[in-house]
Amino acid sequence: MAEVVNLHREKKRRARAAEADVARENRVRHGRTGAQKAADRLAAERQERVAEGQRIGRDGDGRTE
């Protein structure tokens, strides 16, 4: 004998599964992990510190001499 299925519940389940698939595809296509964002942010800060240290005519607190 066949299993009894609530059609309303099944429709909702399929819709959620479809939305999850779309979300997964969007994360792969457009997303970056939090670790990647943090690494990029740290690299930018490090690069800014190096550039600041190499500027001519600046003292330690950022004012011109």
Distance bins in CASP14 RR format, pairs under 12 A and 6 or more apart:
PFRMAT RR
TARGET T0000
AUTHOR 0000-0000-0000
RMODE 2
METHOD distances of the structure
MODEL  1
3 10 0 0 0 0 0 1 0 0 0 0 0
4 10 0 0 0 0 0 1 0 0 0 0 0
5 11 0 0 0 0 0 1 0 0 0 0 0
5 13 0 0 0 0 1 0 0 0 0 0 0
5 14 0 0 0 0 0 1 0 0 0 0 0
6 12 0 0 0 0 1 0 0 0 0 0 0
6 13 0 0 0 0 1 0 0 0 0 0 0
7 13 0 0 0 0 0 1 0 0 0 0 0
7 14 0 0 0 0 0 1 0 0 0 0 0
8 14 0 0 0 0 0 1 0 0 0 0 0
8 15 0 0 0 0 0 1 0 0 0 0 0
9 15 0 0 0 0 0 1 0 0 0 0 0
9 16 0 0 0 0 0 1 0 0 0 0 0
10 16 0 0 0 0 0 1 0 0 0 0 0
10 17 0 0 0 0 0 1 0 0 0 0 0
11 17 0 0 0 0 0 1 0 0 0 0 0
11 18 0 0 0 0 0 1 0 0 0 0 0
12 18 0 0 0 0 0 1 0 0 0 0 0
12 19 0 0 0 0 0 1 0 0 0 0 0
13 19 0 0 0 0 0 1 0 0 0 0 0
13 20 0 0 0 0 0 1 0 0 0 0 0
14 20 0 0 0 0 0 1 0 0 0 0 0
14 21 0 0 0 0 0 1 0 0 0 0 0
15 21 0 0 0 0 0 1 0 0 0 0 0
15 22 0 0 0 0 0 1 0 0 0 0 0
16 22 0 0 0 0 0 1 0 0 0 0 0
16 23 0 0 0 0 0 1 0 0 0 0 0
17 23 0 0 0 0 0 1 0 0 0 0 0
17 24 0 0 0 0 0 1 0 0 0 0 0
18 24 0 0 0 0 0 1 0 0 0 0 0
18 25 0 0 0 0 0 1 0 0 0 0 0
19 25 0 0 0 0 0 1 0 0 0 0 0
19 26 0 0 0 0 0 1 0 0 0 0 0
20 26 0 0 0 0 0 1 0 0 0 0 0
20 27 0 0 0 0 0 1 0 0 0 0 0
21 27 0 0 0 0 0 1 0 0 0 0 0
21 28 0 0 0 0 0 1 0 0 0 0 0
22 28 0 0 0 0 0 1 0 0 0 0 0
22 29 0 0 0 0 0 1 0 0 0 0 0
22 30 0 0 0 0 0 1 0 0 0 0 0
23 29 0 0 0 0 0 1 0 0 0 0 0
23 30 0 0 0 0 0 1 0 0 0 0 0
23 31 0 0 0 0 0 1 0 0 0 0 0
24 30 0 0 0 0 0 1 0 0 0 0 0
24 31 0 0 0 0 0 1 0 0 0 0 0
25 31 0 0 0 0 0 1 0 0 0 0 0
27 33 0 0 0 0 1 0 0 0 0 0 0
27 34 0 0 0 0 0 1 0 0 0 0 0
31 37 0 0 0 0 1 0 0 0 0 0 0
32 38 0 0 0 0 0 1 0 0 0 0 0
32 39 0 0 0 0 1 0 0 0 0 0 0
32 40 0 0 0 0 1 0 0 0 0 0 0
32 41 0 0 0 0 0 1 0 0 0 0 0
33 39 0 0 0 0 1 0 0 0 0 0 0
33 40 0 0 0 0 0 1 0 0 0 0 0
34 40 0 0 0 0 1 0 0 0 0 0 0
34 41 0 0 0 0 1 0 0 0 0 0 0
34 42 0 0 0 0 0 1 0 0 0 0 0
35 41 0 0 0 0 0 1 0 0 0 0 0
35 42 0 0 0 0 0 1 0 0 0 0 0
36 42 0 0 0 0 0 1 0 0 0 0 0
36 43 0 0 0 0 0 1 0 0 0 0 0
37 43 0 0 0 0 0 1 0 0 0 0 0
37 44 0 0 0 0 0 1 0 0 0 0 0
38 44 0 0 0 0 0 1 0 0 0 0 0
38 45 0 0 0 0 0 1 0 0 0 0 0
39 45 0 0 0 0 0 1 0 0 0 0 0
39 46 0 0 0 0 0 1 0 0 0 0 0
40 46 0 0 0 0 0 1 0 0 0 0 0
40 47 0 0 0 0 0 1 0 0 0 0 0
41 47 0 0 0 0 0 1 0 0 0 0 0
41 48 0 0 0 0 0 1 0 0 0 0 0
42 48 0 0 0 0 0 1 0 0 0 0 0
42 49 0 0 0 0 0 1 0 0 0 0 0
43 49 0 0 0 0 0 1 0 0 0 0 0
43 50 0 0 0 0 0 1 0 0 0 0 0
44 50 0 0 0 0 0 1 0 0 0 0 0
44 51 0 0 0 0 0 1 0 0 0 0 0
45 51 0 0 0 0 0 1 0 0 0 0 0
45 52 0 0 0 0 0 1 0 0 0 0 0
46 52 0 0 0 0 0 1 0 0 0 0 0
46 53 0 0 0 0 0 1 0 0 0 0 0
47 53 0 0 0 0 0 1 0 0 0 0 0
47 54 0 0 0 0 0 1 0 0 0 0 0
48 54 0 0 0 0 0 1 0 0 0 0 0
48 55 0 0 0 0 0 1 0 0 0 0 0
49 55 0 0 0 0 0 1 0 0 0 0 0
49 60 0 0 0 0 0 1 0 0 0 0 0
51 58 0 0 0 0 0 1 0 0 0 0 0
52 58 1 0 0 1 0 0 0 0 0 0 0
52 59 0 0 0 0 0 1 0 0 0 0 0
52 60 0 0 0 0 1 0 0 0 0 0 0
52 61 0 0 0 0 0 1 0 0 0 0 0
52 62 1 0 0 1 0 0 0 0 0 0 0
53 59 0 0 0 0 0 1 0 0 0 0 0
53 60 0 0 0 0 1 0 0 0 0 0 0
53 62 0 0 0 0 1 0 0 0 0 0 0
55 62 0 0 0 0 1 0 0 0 0 0 0
55 63 0 0 0 0 0 1 0 0 0 0 0
55 64 0 0 0 0 1 0 0 0 0 0 0
55 65 0 0 0 0 0 1 0 0 0 0 0
56 64 0 0 0 0 1 0 0 0 0 0 0
56 65 0 0 0 0 1 0 0 0 0 0 0
57 63 0 0 0 0 1 0 0 0 0 0 0
57 64 1 0 1 0 0 0 0 0 0 0 0
57 65 1 0 1 0 0 0 0 0 0 0 0
58 64 1 0 0 1 0 0 0 0 0 0 0
58 65 1 0 0 1 0 0 0 0 0 0 0
59 65 1 0 1 0 0 0 0 0 0 0 0
END
